[in-house]
Amino acid sequence: MAVEQWRITEVREVSNPGEDAWLITYEPVGGDPSTAFVSYVPKEAVEVRAAEYGLSTVDEALDVILHAPLLAPAHAAGELDMPAPALVDVETARAQVTEQLATCKAKYGVVTTATAPAGDAAKAAADPLQVIRDQTRIDPVRSATIRMEMDRYRLAHEAESENGGGR
């Protein structure tokens, strides 16, 4: 059976008091148009994923974020373990997410960006994800701070487990 193909066709920005996010539209390639869906992604998720998995570019973080909705059913069904980057060191977390992405692309689905009809050069050059790339920067200091807090949590969790759960 062929792996499902999904195309990102639109990215809309949601910016209200207390809400700063992207709405990312997925459409099936050659499939039932009624299965199209929209994923809600807080803007901070790009930088958080970079910190969780030791990623350094927006595109690496987007790869994780864009495939997450395709992995969710496998996680919910117990077919794949849920990643827990806060419970492992960054190298292990990166290896886990790399494996999950490979599994997703081989078994559950692949995400691409929209392609324009033949002869529409202006639209062919447009990438709906470019708005995210243009507005997002991964601050290495903030990313390191996030990861440090995750490591602090992990170490505290390990210490608690070694002490019999804090009894």
N, C-alpha and C positions, 0 to 999 in steps of 0.2 A: 504494500500500500504506500502511495506517495505521501510525503510529508506535506502538511498544510502550508500554504504560502499566504502571508499576510502583507499588505501594503499599507504604509502610513500615508494617508492622503491629506490630512489636515492637522495642524497644531494651532489651537486657540489658547490665548492667554486669559486667565481669570485673575483679576486683581481687584480685591475689595478689602475693606478694613478686616483684618484678621484672616484673610485668605489670599494666598499668592501661589498659583498653580498653573499647570498646563493641562489642557484637554487634548488628548492624542487620539485621533480617529484611525481605527484599523478596518480595512476592508479585505475580504477574502479575494485572492487571485484565482479567478476561474471557478469560484465556488458560489454558494448561495448568498446573494447580497443581503438577505435578511439576517445573516450571522455577523454582520458588521457590528463593531462595538467601539465605545469610547473609554479610554483609560484616564483616570484622574491622577495626576502626578504632582505632588507639591514641589515647588521649585527647589527647595532645599534638598530634595532627594538626590539630585545629581552629585552634590558635594558629599552628602552622607554616604552614598554608595562608593564613591571614590575612597573615602576614609575607611569604610568597612572592609573593602577588598584590596586596598593598597593600589588603587588605580590612579593614573596621573593625567588622563585626558577626559574631556567631556564625552568624546565618542566611545571610549571604553565604558564609562558609566551609563551612557545611553543604551549600549548593547545589553547591559544587565537589566536596565529599567524596561526596555521595550519587549524583552522576552519574558519578563516576570508574569504577565497575564497568561501566557501560554503554558507556563509551568504550574500555575496555581492549581488546576485540576489534578495534576499528578501528585502534587504535595498533599492536597486534601484527601486523595484516595490512598495515600501511603505508598505510592509507587516510587517516590523519591523522597529522601530526607529533606526536611526544611533546612535551609542554610541558617547557621547560628554564628555569624561573624563575631559577635560579642563574647562568645565562649571559647574562641580559638585565637591563636596568634595570626597576624596579618598574612604570613606566607601560607598557612593552612587555609585561611579564609579565601585567599585568591585562588588556590588550587581547587577548592570546593566549587567556587562559582565558575571557574573555567570548565570544570567537568560538567556542571549543571547546564551551562550554555551549549556545550558540545552535545549533550544528551538531548536537550530541547531541539536543537537544529537537526538532529538525526531522527528523532522520534515524534516530536510534538508540533513543531512548526518553526518557520523561518520568517523573519520580519525584514521587509525591504522598504524603500521609499517609493513614492509615486513615480510613474513614468508617464510622459505626455503622449498624446496621439502623434503619429508620424506627421512631420511637417510643422509642428508647433515648437519651434526652437526656444521661444521665451519660457514656455512652461517646462520644457525638457531640462532647462538649466535650473529650474526652481526645485529646491529640496525643502519639503515642509519642516524638516528638523533644523533647518538653518537658523530659524528664529531662536531656538533654544541655544544653539552654538554661539550665536551673536550676543546673547544676553547672559551667558553663564561662564563664569571663570571659576576654576578650582584653586582656591587659595591654599597653598601648601602649608602655611602656618595653621590656618583654621582646620584643615584636614588632619594635620598631625595632632592638634588639640583634641579633636573628636576621637581619633584613634587612641590617644593616650587615656581618655576617659573610658573607652571600651576596654582597654587593657587593664585599667584599674579595677573595673567591674569584674573582669575575668579572673584576675588574681584574687580578689576578695571572695569570689564564688569558689575558687579552688581551695583557698584557705579554709573557708567554711566547711567544705566537703571533707577536707582532711581532719577537721576537728569534730567530725561526727554530726555535721549540720548545726553546729552552734549550741549543742546541748551542754 
